[in-house]
Amino acid sequence: MKRNRVDIISLGCSKNLVDSERLMSMFRGKGYDVEIDAEKPNGEIVVVNTCGFIGDAKEESVNMILELAELKKQHRIGKLYVMGCLSERYRKELAEEIPEVDAFYGKFDWTNIVEGIEASWKRELTTPRHYAFVKIAEGCDRRCSYCAIPLITGQYKSRQMAEILDEVRWLASEGVKEVLLIAQDLTYYGMDLEHRGLLPELVERISEIEGIEWIRLHYAYPTHFPYDLLKVMRDNRKVCKYLDVALQHISDNVLDGMHRNITKAETMAFVRRLRNEVPGIGLRTTLMVGFPGETDDDFNELMEFVREVKFERMGAFAYCEEEGTYSAMHYSDDVAEDEKERRLSQLMKVQQEITAELQHAMVGQTIRVLIDREEGEWMVGRTEWDSVEVDCEVFVKREVDMKVGEFYNVLITESNEFDVTGIRNK
């Protein structure tokens, strides 16, 4: 066990990562050495930031806690603390089942782990220095029938705009060029503060901060979308023409059961408006298969929707019953697991073909690319239509003066089903 050492293990989404980065800064302010996601934790303090969104994520979090509890029994680590979504939702049960944990904290009281340190937005960046996630809100006021997030995080709570802008100014001073705005629902931002959507104004004001060159938007919601945002995306060169908006399904039967408060016709009109008002926009969505009551016809309708719309980027997952949700209490999980997996595989195969087609269409174009890392003889980066970790990449033949964190114009010369290859075009 290393004295004066803190290990932080951050599981789940980028919203958790932001909290972990803030916690790192707080511990460093107390004079601790801090490591995040070390392969072999051995600190006198270990903190696990858990995810409680879906079954696999919960299982990963529980397994990690159990592994660390065993290390504590062997005196290979010291204090063990658990925070985050899983702990918020199952604090009492976890405390009874895993008594080796010294204390459990949730989504909102985790700053108490480091007593006497004033909570702030400052943090240690664990991402490459040129990009950072910025969480603009916590919680969710939507009531999708399958989703446990409102049970975990509670009602929507926007951060004050001035605080967010201060954070982005600080990030820019640290060399950050790309800001990825995140929340459970970006599009609701400001409604609890001023009873109106403030996201367009926030994005505009962030774009005025010197040093910020890309602003990327993650996790929008199609209902009550702030359409003023589209003008900002179209006209402001710093705002990536990229929108991550989870649509979940297209069948009216399934959308109704999901409590999405939108119809197929409204969804199609929404997508058309996005593409009409922001030419060249790249849409990322997430879809679900195997929701209770999803018939073969519903699934085929979803397949046709994907073929017709041709999303630039898409993810999908199979329905997993979440304890305490409306669907868990009122619906029967009646789609067999092997059928869910079959549908998921079919859907992703269609999207794979679409992505390959869209990637091939880039060949011969010169595109602005932000370099994220070096990999052998290649510099690896992204276009404005690709976010970190989840989307496609650009492999650029390395030149001596090329650097990570810089933008380059790249002539695309080859493509495969996921990524493209190119050369610097001076």
C-alpha positions in Angstrom: 0.0 0.0 0.0 1.3 3.4 -1.0 1.0 6.2 1.6 -0.3 9.6 0.4 -1.7 7.9 -2.7 -5.3 8.0 -3.9 -6.6 5.7 -6.7 -9.8 6.8 -8.4 -11.6 4.3 -10.6 -14.1 6.0 -12.9 -16.8 3.7 -14.4 -19.6 4.6 -16.8 -20.2 7.7 -18.8 -18.4 11.0 -19.4 -20.6 12.7 -16.9 -19.1 10.5 -14.2 -15.6 11.2 -15.6 -16.2 15.0 -14.9 -17.0 14.2 -11.3 -13.9 12.0 -11.0 -11.7 14.8 -12.5 -13.1 17.3 -9.9 -12.4 14.8 -7.1 -8.8 14.4 -8.3 -8.3 18.1 -8.1 -9.7 18.2 -4.6 -7.4 15.4 -3.4 -4.4 17.0 -5.1 -5.3 20.2 -3.3 -4.8 18.3 -0.1 -1.4 17.2 -1.1 -2.2 13.6 -2.2 -0.7 11.8 -5.3 -3.7 10.8 -7.4 -4.0 8.1 -10.1 -7.1 7.4 -12.1 -8.0 3.9 -13.5 -4.7 2.3 -12.4 -4.4 -1.3 -13.4 -3.3 -2.3 -9.9 -4.8 0.1 -7.3 -2.6 0.3 -4.2 -3.4 3.6 -2.6 -4.1 4.4 1.1 -7.4 5.7 -0.3 -9.4 4.1 -3.2 -12.6 5.7 -4.6 -14.9 3.9 -7.1 -17.2 6.2 -9.1 -20.0 3.8 -10.1 -22.5 3.5 -12.9 -26.1 2.3 -12.3 -27.7 2.9 -15.7 -28.2 -0.6 -17.2 -27.6 -4.2 -16.0 -24.1 -4.7 -17.5 -22.9 -1.4 -16.1 -24.3 -2.2 -12.6 -22.6 -5.6 -12.7 -19.3 -4.1 -13.7 -19.5 -1.6 -10.8 -20.5 -4.3 -8.2 -17.6 -6.6 -9.4 -15.1 -3.8 -9.1 -16.3 -3.0 -5.6 -16.0 -6.7 -4.6 -12.4 -6.9 -6.1 -11.3 -3.8 -4.2 -13.0 -5.1 -1.0 -10.8 -8.3 -1.4 -7.7 -6.1 -1.8 -8.7 -4.3 1.4 -9.0 -7.6 3.3 -5.4 -8.4 2.1 -4.3 -4.9 3.3 -3.1 -4.0 -0.2 -5.3 -0.9 -0.2 -6.4 1.4 2.7 -9.7 3.2 2.9 -12.4 2.2 0.3 -15.1 4.7 -0.8 -17.9 4.2 -3.3 -19.7 7.1 -5.1 -21.8 7.7 -8.1 -25.1 6.4 -9.6 -25.1 2.8 -8.3 -24.3 4.1 -4.8 -27.0 6.8 -5.0 -29.6 4.2 -5.9 -28.6 1.2 -3.7 -26.7 2.8 -0.9 -28.4 0.9 1.9 -28.3 -2.5 0.1 -24.6 -2.1 -0.8 -23.6 -1.1 2.7 -25.3 -4.3 4.0 -23.8 -6.6 1.4 -20.3 -5.1 1.3 -19.3 -4.0 4.8 -15.6 -3.6 3.8 -16.5 -0.3 2.1 -15.7 2.5 4.5 -18.5 4.8 3.2 -20.9 5.2 0.4 -21.7 8.5 -1.3 -24.1 9.3 -4.1 -24.4 11.7 -7.0 -24.6 14.8 -4.9 -22.8 14.4 -1.6 -19.5 12.9 -3.0 -17.6 16.1 -2.3 -17.7 15.1 1.4 -15.2 12.4 0.7 -12.5 15.1 1.0 -13.5 16.9 4.2 -12.8 20.5 4.4 -12.2 21.1 0.7 -14.5 23.6 -1.0 -16.3 22.0 -4.0 -15.6 23.8 -7.3 -15.6 23.1 -11.0 -11.8 23.0 -11.2 -10.5 19.5 -11.9 -7.6 17.4 -13.2 -8.0 16.6 -16.8 -7.7 12.9 -17.6 -8.5 13.4 -21.3 -5.8 14.6 -23.7 -5.1 18.3 -23.0 -6.9 19.5 -26.2 -10.4 18.4 -25.3 -12.6 18.2 -22.2 -16.1 17.3 -21.2 -18.2 20.0 -19.6 -21.3 19.0 -17.7 -24.0 21.7 -17.8 -26.7 20.0 -15.8 -27.6 17.0 -13.7 -30.8 15.0 -13.5 -33.7 14.6 -15.9 -37.3 15.6 -15.9 -38.3 13.3 -18.7 -40.1 10.1 -17.7 -39.2 7.5 -20.3 -40.8 4.3 -19.1 -37.6 2.2 -19.3 -35.1 4.7 -17.9 -33.7 4.7 -14.3 -31.8 7.9 -14.6 -34.5 10.1 -12.9 -34.7 7.6 -10.1 -31.0 8.0 -9.6 -30.3 11.7 -10.3 -33.6 13.3 -9.5 -35.1 16.4 -11.1 -33.2 18.4 -13.7 -30.9 21.0 -12.3 -29.1 23.4 -14.6 -25.7 24.8 -13.6 -25.5 28.6 -13.6 -24.3 29.9 -17.0 -21.7 32.1 -15.4 -20.1 29.1 -13.6 -20.0 27.1 -16.8 -18.4 30.0 -18.7 -15.8 30.4 -16.0 -15.0 26.7 -16.2 -14.6 26.9 -20.0 -12.3 29.9 -19.7 -10.2 28.0 -17.3 -10.1 25.0 -19.6 -9.1 27.2 -22.5 -6.3 28.6 -20.4 -5.1 25.0 -19.9 -4.9 24.4 -23.7 -8.3 22.9 -24.3 -9.6 23.5 -27.8 -12.6 21.3 -28.0 -15.4 21.4 -25.5 -17.9 18.6 -25.4 -21.1 19.7 -23.6 -22.8 16.9 -21.8 -25.9 16.3 -19.7 -28.7 13.7 -19.4 -30.7 16.1 -21.6 -28.9 19.2 -23.0 -32.0 20.6 -24.7 -33.8 21.2 -21.3 -30.9 23.4 -20.1 -32.2 26.6 -18.5 -35.8 25.7 -18.1 -35.5 25.3 -14.4 -33.6 28.6 -14.1 -35.6 31.0 -16.3 -38.4 28.8 -17.7 -36.9 29.0 -21.2 -34.3 27.2 -23.1 -30.8 28.7 -22.6 -28.7 26.3 -24.6 -28.4 28.5 -27.8 -27.3 31.4 -25.7 -24.8 29.2 -23.7 -23.3 27.8 -26.9 -22.9 31.3 -28.4 -21.2 32.7 -25.3 -18.8 29.7 -25.1 -17.9 30.3 -28.8 -16.7 33.8 -27.8 -14.0 32.4 -25.5 -10.6 32.7 -27.0 -8.9 29.4 -27.6 -12.0 27.3 -28.0 -12.3 26.1 -31.6 -14.9 23.3 -31.4 -18.1 23.0 -29.4 -19.8 19.6 -29.6 -23.3 18.7 -28.3 -24.1 15.4 -26.7 -27.4 14.0 -25.5 -30.2 16.1 -26.9 -33.9 15.1 -26.7 -36.3 15.4 -29.7 -39.4 16.7 -27.8 -39.5 20.4 -27.1 -36.2 20.9 -29.0 -34.8 24.4 -28.9 -34.9 25.1 -32.6 -33.0 28.5 -32.1 -30.0 26.3 -31.6 -30.0 25.3 -35.3 -29.2 28.8 -36.5 -26.2 28.8 -34.1 -25.0 25.4 -35.4 -25.5 26.6 -39.0 -23.8 30.0 -38.7 -21.2 29.7 -36.0 -18.0 28.1 -37.3 -16.9 27.0 -33.8 -20.0 24.8 -33.3 -19.5 21.3 -34.8 -22.2 20.3 -37.2 -22.8 17.3 -34.9 -25.7 16.4 -32.8 -26.1 13.4 -30.5 -29.9 12.9 -30.1 -31.3 9.6 -28.8 -34.4 8.7 -30.7 -34.8 5.1 -29.3 -37.4 3.9 -31.8 -39.7 4.8 -34.7 -42.8 2.6 -34.3 -45.7 4.5 -32.7 -46.5 1.3 -30.8 -43.1 1.2 -29.1 -42.7 5.0 -28.7 -46.0 5.1 -26.9 -44.9 2.3 -24.6 -41.6 4.1 -24.0 -43.5 7.3 -23.0 -41.3 9.3 -25.4 -44.1 11.9 -26.1 -43.3 11.9 -29.8 -44.8 10.0 -32.8 -43.2 8.6 -35.9 -44.5 11.4 -38.0 -43.1 14.0 -35.6 -39.7 12.2 -35.4 -39.4 12.2 -39.2 -40.3 15.9 -39.4 -37.7 16.6 -36.6 -34.9 14.8 -38.6 -35.9 16.6 -41.8 -35.8 20.0 -40.0 -32.4 19.3 -38.5 -30.9 18.5 -41.9 -32.7 21.3 -43.8 -31.7 24.0 -41.4 -28.1 22.8 -40.8 -26.8 21.6 -44.1 -24.1 19.0 -43.6 -25.1 18.1 -40.1 -23.9 14.8 -38.8 -26.5 13.0 -36.7 -25.7 10.4 -34.0 -28.5 8.5 -32.4 -29.1 5.6 -30.1 -31.8 3.0 -30.7 -33.3 0.3 -28.6 -34.5 -3.2 -29.7 -36.5 -5.7 -27.8 -38.6 -3.3 -25.8 -41.7 -5.0 -24.2 -44.3 -5.6 -26.9 -41.9 -4.9 -29.8 -43.3 -7.1 -32.6 -41.6 -8.2 -35.8 -43.5 -5.5 -37.6 -42.2 -2.8 -35.1 -38.7 -4.0 -35.6 -38.9 -4.1 -39.4 -40.3 -0.5 -39.2 -37.2 0.4 -37.2 -34.9 -1.2 -39.8 -36.6 0.7 -42.6 -36.2 3.9 -40.6 -32.5 3.4 -40.3 -32.1 2.6 -44.0 -34.1 5.7 -45.0 -32.6 8.2 -42.7 -29.0 7.0 -43.0 -27.7 8.3 -39.7 -24.0 9.4 -39.9 -23.4 7.6 -36.6 -25.5 5.2 -34.6 -25.4 3.1 -31.5 -28.0 0.5 -30.3 -28.7 -1.7 -27.4 -31.1 -4.4 -26.3 -33.8 -3.6 -23.7 -32.8 -4.5 -20.2 -35.4 -4.3 -17.4 -34.5 -1.8 -14.8 -35.8 -2.1 -11.3 -38.2 0.6 -10.3 -39.0 1.9 -13.8 -42.5 2.1 -15.2 -41.8 -0.6 -17.7 -40.4 -3.0 -15.1 -43.5 -2.5 -13.0 -46.2 -2.5 -15.7 -44.9 -4.4 -18.7 -43.8 -8.0 -19.3 -40.3 -8.4 -20.7 -41.7 -10.6 -23.4 -39.0 -10.5 -26.1 -36.7 -13.4 -25.7 -33.0 -12.6 -25.0 -31.8 -14.5 -28.1 -34.3 -12.6 -30.2 -33.1 -9.3 -28.8 -29.6 -10.1 -29.7 -30.6 -11.2 -33.2 -32.4 -7.9 -33.7 -29.5 -5.9 -32.4 -27.1 -7.7 -34.7 -29.3 -7.1 -37.7 -29.8 -3.5 -36.9 -26.1 -2.8 -36.4 -25.3 -4.7 -39.6 -27.5 -2.3 -41.6 -25.8 0.7 -39.9 -22.4 -0.7 -40.6 -23.2 -0.8 -44.3 -24.5 2.8 -44.1 -21.3 4.0 -42.3 -19.1 2.3 -44.8 -21.0 4.0 -47.6 -20.7 7.5 -46.0 -17.0 7.0 -45.2 -16.3 6.0 -48.8 -18.0 9.2 -50.0 -15.3 11.2 -48.1 -12.5 9.9 -50.4 -11.1 12.8 -52.4 -12.3 15.5 -50.0 -10.1 17.7 -47.9 -11.4 17.8 -44.3 -10.3 19.6 -41.2 -9.1 17.1 -38.6 -8.1 17.4 -34.9 -5.3 15.1 -34.0 -5.9 13.1 -30.8 -2.9 10.7 -30.6 0.1 9.1 -32.3 0.0 5.5 -33.3 3.1 4.1 -35.0 3.6 5.9 -38.3 0.1 7.5 -38.1 -1.4 10.5 -36.4 -5.0 9.7 -35.4 -7.7 12.3 -35.3 -11.3 13.2 -35.8 -13.5 15.3 -38.0 -16.2 17.6 -36.7 -18.7 14.8 -37.3 -16.9 12.4 -35.0 -16.8 12.5 -31.2 -14.3 10.9 -28.9 -14.4 7.2 -28.1 -17.7 6.4 -29.9 -17.2 7.5 -33.5 -14.9 7.0 -36.5 -11.3 8.2 -36.8 -9.0 9.6 -39.4 -5.5 8.0 -39.8 -3.1 10.6 -41.2 0.4 9.7 -42.5 2.7 11.3 -39.9 4.9 14.2 -40.9 7.8 15.5 -38.7 6.1 18.7 -37.6 2.7 17.3 -36.9 1.5 17.5 -33.2 -1.2 16.0 -31.1 -3.9 18.6 -30.3 -3.5 20.6 -33.5 -5.8 20.9 -36.5 -4.8 20.0 -40.0 -6.4 19.9 -43.4 -6.4 16.2 -44.6 -7.0 14.8 -48.0 -8.9 11.6 -47.6 -7.4 8.9 -49.8 -8.9 5.6 -48.5 -11.8 4.3 -46.4 -13.0 1.2 -44.7 -16.3 0.4 -42.9 -15.3 2.5 -39.9 -12.3 4.8 -40.5 -10.6 6.8 -43.2 -7.0 7.3 -44.2 -5.4 10.5 -45.6 -2.5 12.7 -46.1 -1.8 16.2 -44.9 -2.9 18.8 -47.5 -0.9 21.9 -47.0 
